[in-house]
Amino acid sequence: MSTLEDKILGEKLHYYCSSSSEDDGNDSGDSDKECDDVKYTDNTAQYIAPSYSEWDGTSSNTGPKGVIKDWQRYKQLEAEKRESQEKERLQLINKLSLTCRSALDEEKEKLNETDPELANLLTDEFLLEYQKQRMKEMLAKTEKLYFGRVIDLENTDQFLQAIDGEDKSIIIIIHIYEDNVSGCEAMNGCLISLAEKYPYVKFCKILGSIAGLSKQFKKFGVPTLLVYKNGQVIGNFIHVTDHLGVDFYSSDVEAFLIEHGILADKNYVPLIVLKNENRVSDSE
């Protein structure tokens, strides 16, 4: 059974000979036999000091001053080693950067020889000019799609044309209303304000009787907001006063449409788009 001492020694008993006097006679005999098998020489306990290429392992003084001197010398060698490593690192960085730069230069030269037109297209000046041109085209397109008012639809043909004849990217909001019905007049006033605030959204209105709706719907279904995009219905809000009440403001209608994903929140519109909207509205 292993003892604590055996565990400390790693149970390598052939390196260790017990001299305990408490063992019995048989154990003592066995121990002597084991001890006889172990051969010791004068060099068994000899200490071999580690050798360092930077340090000779000697000191002129073994006292406190000598220890301090040795420590200072050690720190000096460490600092010189770090400085040498830093120089090697910088040299390697310069070598790699020069290699990458030369490889890019060779690639550009090769491209200039094989396809000079493509090489010109890849220059920074060309890409910047291309971005400016694309931005001008996009802004010009938005200017053509500027509305800023509520369009009154007078018949079913205009109703269909307002939906099918419009650009696919435009959101179309049509208010179906009736005179003398609660909430319809307030909705028309709110849409006028929203059309000015959202000039790239097409706001329209049409009487329920012109749209061919039933008397029941004209009485209990209006005011109704229909929302189209790319010829498809993306919103259908019947009798909106059930959500807004009879007395509401343009801010209430705006919040309702933003909540349902119809209008974009102005707080998240890119600054360049807002500036262009203001510029177009001023020119109008």
C-alpha positions as a Markdown table, in Angstrom:
| # | Residue | x | y | z |
|---|---|---|---|---|
| 1 | Met | 0.0 | 0.0 | 0.0 |
| 2 | Ser | 1.4 | 3.4 | -1.1 |
| 3 | Thr | 2.2 | 5.9 | 1.7 |
| 4 | Leu | 2.0 | 9.6 | 1.4 |
| 5 | Glu | 5.8 | 9.8 | 1.1 |
| 6 | Asp | 5.6 | 7.4 | -1.9 |
| 7 | Lys | 3.0 | 9.7 | -3.5 |
| 8 | Ile | 5.3 | 12.7 | -3.0 |
| 9 | Leu | 8.2 | 10.8 | -4.5 |
| 10 | Gly | 6.0 | 9.7 | -7.4 |
| 11 | Glu | 6.2 | 6.1 | -6.3 |
| 12 | Lys | 9.6 | 5.7 | -7.9 |
| 13 | Leu | 10.8 | 3.4 | -5.1 |
| 14 | His | 13.9 | 2.2 | -7.1 |
| 15 | Tyr | 15.3 | 5.7 | -6.6 |
| 16 | Tyr | 14.7 | 5.7 | -2.9 |
| 17 | Cys | 15.8 | 3.4 | 0.0 |
| 18 | Ser | 13.9 | 3.5 | 3.3 |
| 19 | Ser | 16.0 | 3.5 | 6.5 |
| 20 | Ser | 13.1 | 3.4 | 9.0 |
| 21 | Ser | 13.9 | 1.5 | 12.2 |
| 22 | Glu | 10.2 | 0.6 | 12.7 |
| 23 | Asp | 10.1 | -2.1 | 10.0 |
| 24 | Asp | 10.2 | -5.8 | 11.0 |
| 25 | Gly | 13.1 | -8.1 | 10.4 |
| 26 | Asn | 11.9 | -9.4 | 7.1 |
| 27 | Asp | 11.3 | -6.0 | 5.8 |
| 28 | Ser | 14.7 | -4.9 | 7.0 |
| 29 | Gly | 16.3 | -7.8 | 5.1 |
| 30 | Asp | 14.4 | -6.9 | 1.9 |
| 31 | Ser | 15.4 | -3.3 | 2.3 |
| 32 | Asp | 19.0 | -4.2 | 2.6 |
| 33 | Lys | 18.8 | -6.3 | -0.5 |
| 34 | Glu | 17.2 | -3.5 | -2.4 |
| 35 | Cys | 19.8 | -1.1 | -1.1 |
| 36 | Asp | 22.5 | -3.4 | -2.2 |
| 37 | Asp | 21.1 | -3.4 | -5.7 |
| 38 | Val | 21.4 | 0.4 | -5.9 |
| 39 | Lys | 24.7 | 1.7 | -7.0 |
| 40 | Tyr | 25.7 | 5.2 | -6.0 |
| 41 | Thr | 28.6 | 7.2 | -7.4 |
| 42 | Asp | 30.2 | 10.5 | -6.5 |
| 43 | Asn | 28.5 | 12.0 | -9.5 |
| 44 | Thr | 25.0 | 11.0 | -8.6 |
| 45 | Ala | 24.2 | 14.1 | -6.6 |
| 46 | Gln | 26.3 | 16.4 | -8.8 |
| 47 | Tyr | 24.5 | 19.6 | -9.8 |
| 48 | Ile | 24.8 | 20.7 | -13.4 |
| 49 | Ala | 24.1 | 24.4 | -13.8 |
| 50 | Pro | 22.1 | 25.4 | -16.9 |
| 51 | Ser | 24.1 | 27.2 | -19.5 |
| 52 | Tyr | 23.0 | 30.3 | -21.2 |
| 53 | Ser | 24.5 | 31.8 | -24.3 |
| 54 | Glu | 23.9 | 35.3 | -23.1 |
| 55 | Trp | 25.1 | 34.7 | -19.5 |
| 56 | Asp | 28.4 | 33.2 | -18.3 |
| 57 | Gly | 26.9 | 32.1 | -15.0 |
| 58 | Thr | 29.7 | 33.7 | -12.9 |
| 59 | Ser | 29.7 | 36.6 | -10.6 |
| 60 | Ser | 32.6 | 38.6 | -9.3 |
| 61 | Asn | 30.9 | 39.1 | -6.0 |
| 62 | Thr | 28.5 | 36.8 | -4.2 |
| 63 | Gly | 27.4 | 39.4 | -1.7 |
| 64 | Pro | 24.4 | 41.8 | -2.0 |
| 65 | Lys | 26.3 | 44.1 | -4.4 |
| 66 | Gly | 27.2 | 41.1 | -6.6 |
| 67 | Val | 23.5 | 40.0 | -6.7 |
| 68 | Ile | 22.4 | 43.5 | -7.7 |
| 69 | Lys | 25.1 | 43.7 | -10.4 |
| 70 | Asp | 24.0 | 40.3 | -11.7 |
| 71 | Trp | 20.4 | 41.4 | -11.8 |
| 72 | Gln | 21.2 | 44.6 | -13.6 |
| 73 | Arg | 23.2 | 42.7 | -16.2 |
| 74 | Tyr | 20.3 | 40.3 | -16.6 |
| 75 | Lys | 17.8 | 43.1 | -17.2 |
| 76 | Gln | 20.2 | 44.7 | -19.7 |
| 77 | Leu | 20.4 | 41.5 | -21.7 |
| 78 | Glu | 16.6 | 41.2 | -21.6 |
| 79 | Ala | 16.2 | 44.7 | -22.9 |
| 80 | Glu | 18.7 | 44.1 | -25.7 |
| 81 | Lys | 16.9 | 40.9 | -26.6 |
| 82 | Arg | 13.5 | 42.8 | -26.9 |
| 83 | Glu | 15.1 | 45.5 | -28.9 |
| 84 | Ser | 16.6 | 42.9 | -31.3 |
| 85 | Gln | 13.2 | 41.2 | -31.7 |
| 86 | Glu | 11.5 | 44.5 | -32.4 |
| 87 | Lys | 14.0 | 45.4 | -35.1 |
| 88 | Glu | 13.4 | 42.0 | -36.7 |
| 89 | Arg | 9.6 | 42.5 | -36.6 |
| 90 | Leu | 9.9 | 45.9 | -38.2 |
| 91 | Gln | 12.1 | 44.6 | -40.9 |
| 92 | Leu | 9.6 | 41.8 | -41.6 |
| 93 | Ile | 6.7 | 44.3 | -41.8 |
| 94 | Asn | 8.7 | 46.4 | -44.3 |
| 95 | Lys | 9.5 | 43.4 | -46.4 |
| 96 | Leu | 5.9 | 42.2 | -46.6 |
| 97 | Ser | 4.6 | 45.7 | -47.4 |
| 98 | Leu | 7.1 | 46.1 | -50.2 |
| 99 | Thr | 6.2 | 42.7 | -51.5 |
| 100 | Cys | 2.4 | 43.5 | -51.5 |
| 101 | Arg | 3.0 | 46.9 | -53.1 |
| 102 | Ser | 5.2 | 45.5 | -55.8 |
| 103 | Ala | 2.6 | 42.7 | -56.5 |
| 104 | Leu | -0.2 | 45.3 | -56.9 |
| 105 | Asp | 2.0 | 47.5 | -59.1 |
| 106 | Glu | 2.7 | 44.4 | -61.3 |
| 107 | Glu | -1.0 | 43.6 | -61.5 |
| 108 | Lys | -1.9 | 47.2 | -62.5 |
| 109 | Glu | 0.8 | 47.2 | -65.2 |
| 110 | Lys | -0.4 | 43.9 | -66.6 |
| 111 | Leu | -3.9 | 45.2 | -66.7 |
| 112 | Asn | -2.8 | 48.4 | -68.4 |
| 113 | Glu | -1.2 | 46.3 | -71.1 |
| 114 | Thr | -4.0 | 43.8 | -71.6 |
| 115 | Asp | -7.1 | 46.0 | -71.1 |
| 116 | Pro | -6.4 | 49.7 | -70.7 |
| 117 | Glu | -10.1 | 50.6 | -70.8 |
| 118 | Leu | -10.9 | 48.4 | -67.8 |
| 119 | Ala | -7.9 | 49.8 | -66.0 |
| 120 | Asn | -9.3 | 53.3 | -66.5 |
| 121 | Leu | -12.7 | 52.1 | -65.1 |
| 122 | Leu | -11.0 | 50.9 | -61.9 |
| 123 | Thr | -9.4 | 54.2 | -61.1 |
| 124 | Asp | -10.7 | 56.1 | -58.0 |
| 125 | Glu | -11.6 | 59.1 | -60.0 |
| 126 | Phe | -13.8 | 57.2 | -62.4 |
| 127 | Leu | -15.6 | 55.4 | -59.5 |
| 128 | Leu | -16.2 | 58.7 | -57.8 |
| 129 | Glu | -17.6 | 60.3 | -60.9 |
| 130 | Tyr | -19.8 | 57.2 | -61.5 |
| 131 | Gln | -21.3 | 57.5 | -58.0 |
| 132 | Lys | -22.0 | 61.2 | -58.6 |
| 133 | Gln | -23.7 | 60.5 | -61.9 |
| 134 | Arg | -25.8 | 57.7 | -60.4 |
| 135 | Met | -26.9 | 60.0 | -57.6 |
| 136 | Lys | -27.9 | 62.7 | -60.0 |
| 137 | Glu | -30.0 | 60.1 | -62.0 |
| 138 | Met | -31.7 | 58.9 | -58.8 |
| 139 | Leu | -32.5 | 62.4 | -57.7 |
| 140 | Ala | -33.8 | 63.3 | -61.1 |
| 141 | Lys | -36.1 | 60.3 | -61.0 |
| 142 | Thr | -37.4 | 61.3 | -57.6 |
| 143 | Glu | -38.1 | 64.8 | -58.9 |
| 144 | Lys | -40.3 | 63.4 | -61.6 |
| 145 | Leu | -42.2 | 61.3 | -59.0 |
| 146 | Tyr | -43.0 | 64.3 | -56.8 |
| 147 | Phe | -46.6 | 64.9 | -55.9 |
| 148 | Gly | -47.1 | 67.0 | -52.8 |
| 149 | Arg | -50.9 | 67.3 | -53.1 |
| 150 | Val | -54.1 | 65.2 | -52.9 |
| 151 | Ile | -55.4 | 64.2 | -56.3 |
| 152 | Asp | -59.2 | 64.2 | -56.7 |
| 153 | Leu | -60.3 | 61.1 | -58.8 |
| 154 | Glu | -63.5 | 61.9 | -60.7 |
| 155 | Asn | -64.3 | 58.6 | -62.3 |
| 156 | Thr | -63.4 | 54.9 | -62.2 |
| 157 | Asp | -61.0 | 55.3 | -65.2 |
| 158 | Gln | -59.0 | 57.8 | -63.2 |
| 159 | Phe | -59.1 | 55.4 | -60.3 |
| 160 | Leu | -57.7 | 52.6 | -62.3 |
| 161 | Gln | -55.1 | 54.8 | -64.0 |
| 162 | Ala | -53.9 | 56.2 | -60.7 |
| 163 | Ile | -53.0 | 52.6 | -59.6 |
| 164 | Asp | -52.0 | 50.8 | -62.8 |
| 165 | Gly | -50.3 | 53.8 | -64.6 |
| 166 | Glu | -48.0 | 54.7 | -61.7 |
| 167 | Asp | -44.3 | 53.8 | -61.1 |
| 168 | Lys | -43.8 | 50.5 | -59.4 |
| 169 | Ser | -41.9 | 52.1 | -56.5 |
| 170 | Ile | -44.6 | 54.6 | -55.6 |
| 171 | Ile | -47.0 | 54.0 | -52.7 |
| 172 | Ile | -50.6 | 55.1 | -53.5 |
| 173 | Ile | -53.0 | 56.0 | -50.7 |
| 174 | Ile | -56.6 | 56.4 | -51.8 |
| 175 | His | -59.3 | 57.7 | -49.5 |
| 176 | Ile | -62.8 | 56.5 | -50.2 |
| 177 | Tyr | -65.2 | 59.0 | -48.6 |
| 178 | Glu | -68.8 | 60.3 | -48.6 |
| 179 | Asp | -70.0 | 63.7 | -47.9 |
| 180 | Asn | -71.8 | 64.3 | -44.6 |
| 181 | Val | -70.3 | 61.1 | -43.0 |
| 182 | Ser | -68.4 | 61.5 | -39.7 |
| 183 | Gly | -64.6 | 61.5 | -40.1 |
| 184 | Cys | -64.5 | 61.8 | -43.9 |
| 185 | Glu | -64.0 | 65.6 | -44.0 |
| 186 | Ala | -61.4 | 65.4 | -41.2 |
| 187 | Met | -59.5 | 62.7 | -43.1 |
| 188 | Asn | -59.4 | 64.8 | -46.3 |
| 189 | Gly | -57.9 | 67.6 | -44.4 |
| 190 | Cys | -55.3 | 65.4 | -42.8 |
| 191 | Leu | -54.3 | 63.9 | -46.1 |
| 192 | Ile | -53.6 | 67.4 | -47.5 |
| 193 | Ser | -51.1 | 68.0 | -44.7 |
| 194 | Leu | -49.5 | 64.5 | -45.1 |
| 195 | Ala | -49.2 | 65.0 | -48.9 |
| 196 | Glu | -47.1 | 68.1 | -48.3 |
| 197 | Lys | -45.0 | 66.2 | -45.7 |
| 198 | Tyr | -44.6 | 63.1 | -47.9 |
| 199 | Pro | -44.3 | 64.4 | -51.4 |
| 200 | Tyr | -43.1 | 61.1 | -52.9 |
| 201 | Val | -46.3 | 59.3 | -51.7 |
| 202 | Lys | -49.3 | 59.6 | -54.0 |
| 203 | Phe | -52.4 | 60.6 | -52.1 |
| 204 | Cys | -55.8 | 60.4 | -53.8 |
| 205 | Lys | -59.5 | 60.6 | -52.8 |
| 206 | Ile | -62.7 | 59.4 | -54.5 |
| 207 | Leu | -66.4 | 59.4 | -53.6 |
| 208 | Gly | -67.8 | 56.0 | -52.7 |
| 209 | Ser | -70.7 | 56.6 | -55.1 |
| 210 | Ile | -68.3 | 57.2 | -58.0 |
| 211 | Ala | -66.3 | 54.1 | -57.1 |
| 212 | Gly | -69.5 | 52.1 | -57.5 |
| 213 | Leu | -69.8 | 51.0 | -53.8 |
| 214 | Ser | -73.0 | 49.8 | -52.2 |
| 215 | Lys | -75.2 | 52.1 | -50.1 |
| 216 | Gln | -74.5 | 49.9 | -47.1 |
| 217 | Phe | -70.7 | 50.4 | -47.5 |
| 218 | Lys | -71.1 | 54.1 | -48.2 |
| 219 | Lys | -73.0 | 54.4 | -44.9 |
| 220 | Phe | -71.0 | 52.1 | -42.6 |
| 221 | Gly | -67.6 | 51.5 | -44.4 |
| 222 | Val | -66.3 | 55.0 | -44.9 |
| 223 | Pro | -63.9 | 56.6 | -44.4 |
| 224 | Thr | -61.7 | 53.9 | -45.9 |
| 225 | Leu | -58.0 | 54.0 | -46.8 |
| 226 | Leu | -56.8 | 51.7 | -49.6 |
| 227 | Val | -53.0 | 51.4 | -50.1 |
| 228 | Tyr | -51.4 | 50.2 | -53.4 |
| 229 | Lys | -47.9 | 49.5 | -54.6 |
| 230 | Asn | -46.9 | 48.0 | -57.9 |
| 231 | Gly | -50.6 | 47.4 | -58.7 |
| 232 | Gln | -51.1 | 45.3 | -55.5 |
| 233 | Val | -53.1 | 46.1 | -52.4 |
| 234 | Ile | -50.7 | 46.4 | -49.4 |
| 235 | Gly | -53.2 | 48.0 | -47.0 |
| 236 | Asn | -57.0 | 48.0 | -46.5 |
| 237 | Phe | -58.3 | 50.0 | -43.6 |
| 238 | Ile | -62.1 | 50.1 | -43.6 |
| 239 | His | -64.0 | 52.6 | -41.3 |
| 240 | Val | -60.8 | 54.1 | -40.0 |
| 241 | Thr | -62.7 | 56.0 | -37.3 |
| 242 | Asp | -62.9 | 52.7 | -35.4 |
| 243 | His | -59.2 | 53.2 | -34.8 |
| 244 | Leu | -58.8 | 57.0 | -34.7 |
| 245 | Gly | -62.2 | 58.1 | -33.5 |
| 246 | Val | -64.2 | 60.9 | -35.0 |
| 247 | Asp | -62.0 | 63.8 | -33.9 |
| 248 | Phe | -58.4 | 63.2 | -35.0 |
| 249 | Tyr | -55.4 | 65.2 | -36.5 |
| 250 | Ser | -52.9 | 64.6 | -39.2 |
| 251 | Ser | -50.3 | 63.5 | -36.7 |
| 252 | Asp | -52.7 | 60.7 | -35.6 |
| 253 | Val | -53.2 | 59.5 | -39.2 |
| 254 | Glu | -49.4 | 59.7 | -39.8 |
| 255 | Ala | -48.7 | 57.6 | -36.7 |
| 256 | Phe | -51.4 | 55.1 | -37.7 |
| 257 | Leu | -49.9 | 54.7 | -41.2 |
| 258 | Ile | -46.3 | 54.4 | -39.8 |
| 259 | Glu | -47.4 | 51.8 | -37.3 |
| 260 | His | -48.8 | 49.7 | -40.2 |
| 261 | Gly | -45.7 | 50.1 | -42.3 |
| 262 | Ile | -47.2 | 52.3 | -45.0 |
| 263 | Leu | -45.2 | 55.5 | -44.3 |
| 264 | Ala | -41.6 | 55.7 | -43.5 |
| 265 | Asp | -40.6 | 57.3 | -40.2 |
| 266 | Lys | -38.9 | 60.6 | -41.0 |
| 267 | Asn | -36.5 | 60.0 | -38.1 |
| 268 | Tyr | -34.9 | 57.1 | -40.1 |
| 269 | Val | -34.8 | 58.7 | -43.6 |
| 270 | Pro | -31.2 | 59.4 | -44.9 |
| 271 | Leu | -30.2 | 63.0 | -44.6 |
| 272 | Ile | -29.4 | 63.3 | -48.4 |
| 273 | Val | -33.0 | 62.3 | -49.2 |
| 274 | Leu | -34.5 | 64.9 | -46.8 |
| 275 | Lys | -32.3 | 67.6 | -48.3 |
| 276 | Asn | -33.4 | 66.7 | -51.7 |
| 277 | Glu | -37.1 | 66.7 | -50.7 |
| 278 | Asn | -36.7 | 70.2 | -49.2 |
| 279 | Arg | -34.9 | 71.4 | -52.4 |
| 280 | Val | -37.6 | 70.1 | -54.6 |
| 281 | Ser | -40.4 | 71.5 | -52.4 |
| 282 | Asp | -38.7 | 74.9 | -52.5 |
| 283 | Ser | -38.4 | 74.9 | -56.3 |
| 284 | Glu | -42.1 | 74.1 | -56.5 |
